[in-house]
Amino acid sequence: KLVGVKNLQHDPELLKISPNPSRGKFWVETPLDIQHWALYDQLGRGIPIRLQQHRPEQWSIDAGNNPPGVYLLKGSGETGFVNKSIILTHSY
C-alpha cells in the first residue's frame, strides 16, 4: 500500500542530463530505481519519447523533432520521483 512518495528532486546529484541543451537525444543518469520516465512541454502535455536503458542507472532518451523550448523530464519509482528541466534546440 503506497502511503506517500518522497520528492527527491532537490538533490542535483540524483539526476544528471547530458547534453543539456540537447538537439533531441540525451543521456540520463541516476542512482535511483526509476521505473517510469516522462517528458512534458511547458503546457504540461506529455511528449512521446524513445527510451533505452543501457545500465541500471543510465538511459538514452530520444525526444524526436519537438519544437525548441524548455521541457520537464520526470522519473518515478518506488523510492520517489525526480525531475529536471531540459532545453531542446533545433536538430540541424
Residue pairs with C-beta under 8 A, 6 or more apart in sequence:
5 76
5 80
5 81
6 79
6 80
7 80
7 81
8 14
8 32
8 79
8 80
8 81
8 82
9 15
9 81
9 82
9 83
9 84
14 30
14 31
14 32
14 82
15 28
15 29
15 30
15 73
15 75
15 82
15 83
15 84
16 28
16 29
16 30
17 26
17 27
17 28
17 73
17 84
17 86
18 26
18 27
19 26
20 26
20 86
20 87
21 86
21 87
21 88
21 89
22 63
22 86
22 87
22 88
22 89
23 88
23 89
23 90
23 91
23 92
24 62
24 63
24 64
24 65
24 66
24 88
24 91
25 60
25 61
25 62
25 63
26 60
26 61
26 63
26 86
27 58
27 59
27 60
27 61
28 37
28 58
28 59
28 60
28 61
28 73
28 75
29 57
29 58
29 59
30 57
30 75
30 82
31 57
32 75
32 77
32 79
32 80
32 82
33 56
33 77
33 78
33 79
34 75
34 76
34 77
34 82
35 76
35 77
35 78
36 75
36 76
36 77
37 49
37 51
37 59
37 61
37 73
37 74
37 75
38 46
38 49
38 73
38 74
38 76
39 46
39 47
39 49
39 61
39 63
39 71
39 72
39 73
39 74
39 86
40 46
40 47
40 71
40 72
40 74
41 47
41 66
41 69
41 71
42 69
42 70
42 71
47 63
47 66
47 71
48 64
49 61
49 62
49 63
49 64
50 61
50 62
50 64
51 59
51 60
51 61
51 62
52 59
52 60
53 59
54 60
61 73
63 71
63 88
65 91
66 88
67 88
68 87
68 88
68 89
68 90
69 87
69 88
70 85
70 86
70 87
70 88
71 85
71 86
71 87
71 88
72 83
72 84
72 85
72 86
73 83
73 84
73 85
73 86
74 81
74 82
74 83
75 81
75 82
75 83
